[in-house]
């Protein structure tokens, strides 16, 4: 469990390749090469695969929470596709929506992964705060000894301007503080007295550490391949794996020492999840004739750009009509939203690093199952492109769950059955022995909640909103099943995709 919350975790994708008679691999150490920048067609193709995969999984499990990391799946399967030939390769390319030779899904993440882990120096009030519907920035928490505490600010106060420049939303306030230097002049509405005051304040200097140290966002992608000790893996495949996919290459004796191979894999997984409960494999995950084992591990943590006040009790109506008590997060603020005849799509930006959480609510009492059946990836892509900021009254349940899936049958049913059959062709992985895909296991854990502010501060500031000529806020009340995603803001590429049918479902299910 992280010490900082409102974060999303994406542990891993596992693919096991099987051959009959092993023979010798060598290690390859190669300099990684940058993948090409993805174009709009590549993003659309990747999103189409993600949506089709979610549709297959969600309709098979209509009352179950589902979370997928489709780019992780695409990356692992695209690496396997590098070794396929003939109709096997053609089926995989069609199913995965690969747009051309060397198409690497991880190109969508390279820039984010590089920039998200650098330490950042800045200036801060040292408080919890949230946008306030376009009318100032509301303080939700004032830690003792912070810059705001020294200046006498309290929870509920509204920051209206910095050095005479209006602050209509939190991102604008952060920008003005960074530009203003160590001492700034704040204009704020004092909640307790009802007065507008001016006050000089010396800001706190902060350093946000790299990934794993509490930064607003970290995205870490790791891949590894274990080949049967003594088998022959095509050198070209090893080079592609190491250079383009940045995969760590190792050996393991699946045939003679399955327990040792399992320990090696689980140690790697544990190392990628420091301080968290790692996902561990069992011997049942390694078939007796496993000869090549691939892992794709993706870890994401990101804090809200506009954190929620502490949640309060609310109700959530399931697909079957049952009403469950759940913790609901609520805030009214300025958020990008698209409203269509069939659904509403809301974007909640994450702090700093170019990713957003997107929630999609069906309208007109349409069930989630019917919505997923009728909606296309193209419709959702268009809705993302049409996002415009509006004042929105947001209700979002706090949730935390793990999804554990076997995807081999689903992927075969989506159009690539040859890869899982004895007719599979993977000569560019091992030219001497026949390989086939054995299993595709996908494990993802996600946690979404409000920022960890003190509950008493929220009680003091509940309902504080200065109104102007703004129209009534648009309601986005996710108190029923909905689709959610984490997207790359620059191009709309889907990093995570899921459905929430029951927020109260346990994290281990």
N, C-alpha and C positions, 0 to 999 in steps of 0.2 A: 504494500500500500504506500502511495506517495505521501510525503508530508505536505506538498502543495497539491490541491485538488483541482476540480473542474478540468480534468485532463482526459485524454483518450489514449488507450493502449492497444497496440496491434502486435501481438507476439509473433506469429509465424505462419508460413506455408511449408508443407512437407510433400515432397514427391519422391517415391522410391522406384527405381528402375530395376528390372530383374533380367538376368541372363542365366543360361544353364551351366556352362563350363568356364570357370575363370582362368585367366592367364595374366601382365605386369605393368604397373603404371609408374610413371616418373612424376616428380613434382615439377611444376612450372612456376617460376617467379617472373612476372611480367609487369611492366609499368602500365597502370590503367590509362585508358584513353577516354576522352570526353565523348559522350554520345551526342548525336546531332540534336539541335533544338526541334521539338516536335511542332508540326504544323497543325492547322485547324482540322484537316482531314484525319490526321493521326489521333487527335484528341477525341473527335467524334466517334471514330472507330473503337477506341478504347472504352469510351463511355457506353457504346452500344453493347459491347461484350459484358461490361459490368452489369448493365440493367437486365440483359437476358439471363445472366447467371443468377441475379437476385430473384428474378421472376420464377425461375425453375425451383430454387431452394424454398422461397417463401410460400409458393403454392403447394409444395409438398408438406410444409410444416405451417399450416395456416394460423395456428394459435401459439406460435413460438417466436420469441425474439430472435432475430437473425442479424448478424454483423459480418460483413465480408471486407477483406482488403484486396480488391480486385487487381490493383496494380502489382501487388506482390505475387498473386496467382499468375498474372500475365507475364511477369518477368521470369518466373521459374519455368513456366511452360514455353516461353519464347527461347530460353536457353536450351531446353530439350529439343525444340524445333530445329535449332541449329544443327543437330546431329541426325535429323530425319531426312529421308529421301523418298522419291516416288509418291504414290497416292497417300501414304502416311503423312508426308510433309504437306501435301495439298490440303488434306482434311484439317490438319492442325492450323494451317494458315487461315483457312476459311472460318473455322470456329473461333479462333483467337482474334480475328479481324486484324491480322498483321498486314500492314499496308505496303510492304516491300522487303527486299533482301536486307538483312541486318537490322530490321525494325526492333528497337529496344524500348520497351515500355518505361524503363527506369529513367529515360531521358527527361521525362516529365518532372522528376524529383531531384535531379542533380543540383540545380541551382538552390532549391530550398534546403537540401541537406547540407550544402556547403555554407550557406549564410546563416543557418539557424543556430549554429553551435558556437559562434564567436562571442567572447565577452563584450559587453556594451557598457560604456561609461555614460552617466547622465545625471540630471538634477531632478529632485523629486520633493514633493510635499510630505512624502512618507505616510500617506493615508489611503484608505480604501475609498473609492469613489465610483460613481456611475453617471452616465449621461442622463439628462433630465428632460427628455422630450423636446430638445431644441432650445430650452430656456435654462442655461447654466449647467454646471456639473455639481451633482449632489455628493456631499461627503457622507460616507457610510460608516467609517471607522477611523478613529484618531488614536494611534498607539502612543503611549506615554513616551515623552522625550523626542518625538518627531518634530519636524519643522512646523507643521500645522499646530501641534500641541503647544510649542513654545510661543506661537503667535496668538493662542487663545481660540483657535477654531474648534468647532464641536460637531459631532454627528448631526446631520440635518441641515447644516449650513449649505448655502448654494454659492459656488464661485461663479461670478458673472463676468469678470474681466481680469486680464493680466496686463499691467502697464498701459491701461486704457484701451486694450484690444478685447473685443467681446469673445467669450468662450461659450459657444452654443452646444458643444459636445466634447466628450472626454478626449478624443484624438487631437482636437484643436488646442485644448488646454495643455496636453503633454508637449505639443509642438511649441507653444508659446513659452512654457517653462524652460525648454531646452535652449531656446533662442535668447531668453531674458538675462542669463547670467546668474551668479549666485544669489543676488538680491533682487527681488521683484516687488511690485506694488499690486496687491490684490484688491479687487472690489468684490464684496460678497454680501449676500443676504443672510443676516443672522436670524436663524430660526426662532431662537428663544425670545428675542426682543421684537422681531418683525422689522428691524431697521436694515438699511443698506449702508455698509461701512467700507472704508478704505484702510488698508493696513499694509505696512512694509513687512516682508518676511525673508529671512535668509534660508535658502533651500538646502536640503540634504544632498550631498554628493553620493551617488550610488554606483556600484559596479555589478551588473547582472552577469553571473558566471556562465561558463559554457555548459553544454548539455550535461544533465545529471546533477547540476549544482543549483537548481532552482530557477533557471532562466525562463522567461515567458513562453518560449517554444523551443523544443528540440525534436529533430527528426533524424533517426539513425537507422540505416539500412545495412544489413549484413547478409552475406550468402556464403554457403560452404558446400563442398562436395566431398563425400567419402567414397572412394573406389575400393573394390575388393583387392586386398594385397595379392599381388601376383597376376592381376589381369592387365590387359593391354588396352589403354585408352588412346584414341587417335590424338596425336600431338596438336593438330589444328584445333580440335575441340577444346583441349586443355588451354590453349592460347586464348581462344575466344572467351572461355569461361573466366580466365584470370584478367584479361585486359578489358573486354567490353562490359562484362557483368561483375567484375571485381569479386569473384568468388574465390574463397580460400580452398585450396585443394589438399586433401589428406588421404591416407590409406587406413583401411580397417579390415579385419578378418571376419566378415559376416558368416562365412561357412564354418570356420573352426573355433571362433571365439565370439559368439554373438553377444555375450555379456560384456566383453571388453569393448566391442563396437558400440553397444548401447551406452556404456559409461562415457565413451569419448563424445558421443553426440549430446548426451545430457549435460556434460560438463560445458560444452560449447554454448548450449542454450542458457545454462545458469550464468555463465560469464556475460551473456548479452542482457541479462535481467538483474543487475545488481540491486539489492535492497527490495526486490519484488518476489512474489511467489512465482517461480519459473514453471513453464509447462514442461513436464517430463514425459518421455516416451517409455513404453514398456516393451518387453521382448515380442509381444504380439504385433507390434508395429513393424518388426523386421521379419519378413518372410524368409524361410530357409534358403531360398535361392536369390535373395537380394544381392546385387552386385554393384549397384551404384545408387547412392542416396544423396538427395539434394535438399538443402534447407534454405528458406528465404525468411529472414527475421526482420521485422520492421517495428520500430518503437517510436511512438509519437506522444509527446506531451505538449499541451498548449493551453494557456490560460485565456479567459475571455478578454477581449478589448474593453468590454463594458460588463463587469461582473454583476451577478445577481445579488440582491440582499438575501439573507438566510431564508430558506423555504418555509412554507407554512402548510398546514394540512389542507388537502384538497381531494377531489374525486376524479377517477379515471374510469371511463366506460369501455369495457372490453368489446371485442368483436361479437361475442355471444350475448351482450347486453348486461353482463354483470357489472356492478359498480364497486370499485375497490378504492380504499383510502390510500392515498399516496402523498409524499411530500412534493408540493408544487412550487417551482421557482417563478417569481413574477417580477416584471419591471416594465415601465412605460418609457420608451425612448425612441430615438430616430434610427431606424434600421432599414436596409434595403429589402424591398418586398415586391413580389409580382402577384397580381390577382388575375386569374383566368376564369372562364366559365365553369371549369371543372375542378380547379384546385388553387390553393394559395401556397406560395413558396416564399419562405423567409430566410434571410441570411443573417447569421450572427457571427461577425468577424472575430477571429482569434487575435491575441496580442502580437503585434509586430511582424510575424513571419510569413505573410502571404497566403495563409489558409483560412477557410471559413467553415463553420458548421451551417448546414442547410437543412431546414425541416420543411416537409411537404404535407399539407393537409388536404384531403379530398373534401369537396363541397357537395351540397345538395344531398346529404345523408348517404352518399355512395360508400359502400363498404370498402375496406382496405383491399380485400381480395379482388373485388371488381375493378378498383382503381389500378392495381398492378397489372391486371389482365389487359385493360384497355389503353394504358398509357405507354408511350414510346420514349426511348431515350432522346429522340430528336425534339419531342415536345418539352422535355425537361431542360435540354440544352438551350432551347429558345427562351424558356422562362428565366433561366439564369442570365442570359444576355440582356433581358428586358428589366432586370432589377433596378428599382428606383427608390431613393430614401423617402420614407414616410414616418409619421409618428405612429407607433404600433404598441398596443397593449399585449405584451407577450406573457403567455403561460406555458411553461415547459416542465414536465416532470423530471425529477432527479432520478437517474437510473444507473445501474451498474450490473452488467451481465457478461457472461462468457459464452461464446458460440463454438461448438466443436462439431465439425462436419467431415464426412467422406464425400469427395467430389468426383471420384473416378467415374461412377455411374452417370452422374449428371453431365460431365464433360463428354463422355461417350455418346450420351443421348443428344447432346447439342450439335453433334456432327463429326466427331473424331473417334469412332469405335476402333479403327484399325490400330491405333497406338496402343490399345489395351489388349490386343489379340495376338495370337501366335503368328499372324501374318505381318506384324509390325516391321518396319524397315528403319533401323537406326545405324546404318553402316558408318556414318561419319562420327559416331561415338566409339564403337568397337567394330572394326572391319572383319574380325574373325569369328565372333560369336553373336548369335541372335539376341537382341534385347527387346523387351516390351515394357510398357508402363504397367506398374503393379497397382499402386495406390496413390491417391492425392488426398492428403489430410490437411484440413485448414482449421487453425485455432486462432480466435481473435477474442480479446477481452477489451471492453470499453467502459469507461466511467465518465459520466457527465454530471456535474453538479455546480452549485454556486461557489463563489470564492469564499474561503474560510474566514468570514468576518464574524464578529461577536453578535450573538442574537439580540442582546439588549440594545445595541445600536440600531438595529432594524426596527425594533419596537418603537424607538423614539422618533424615527424618521418616516414611519409608514405613511404612505399617501401624500408625501410632500411633493407638490408639483405646481410651479408657477405657470399659470395659463396666460396666453396672449390671444391672438386672432386665429390660432391653430384650430382646425376642425377637430371633431371628436376622433380620438385615436382609433385606428383600424384594429379590431380584435384579431389576435392570432392565438387561439386557446387550444393548445395541444393536450386536451383532456380526453382524447380518444386515440386509437391506433393511427400511426403516421409513419411515413418514410423519412429517413434522415441520411445525410451524407456529409463527408468532409471533402471539400473541393479545393483545388488550386485556384485562387482568386484571379490570377492573370489570364487563365484560359479555360476555366471551368472543368478541368480534368478531375475525375472522381478518384480520390485516394481511398476513401472508405464509403461503404454503402450498406444500409441496413433497414430493418423495420422494427418498430417497437409496438408490441401488442399488449404487453403486461409489464409496466415499470417495476412491479413488486417481485418479478421473477428473480430468483437467487443468482448471484454472480457466478456460481459454479455450474449453471445449467446452460 
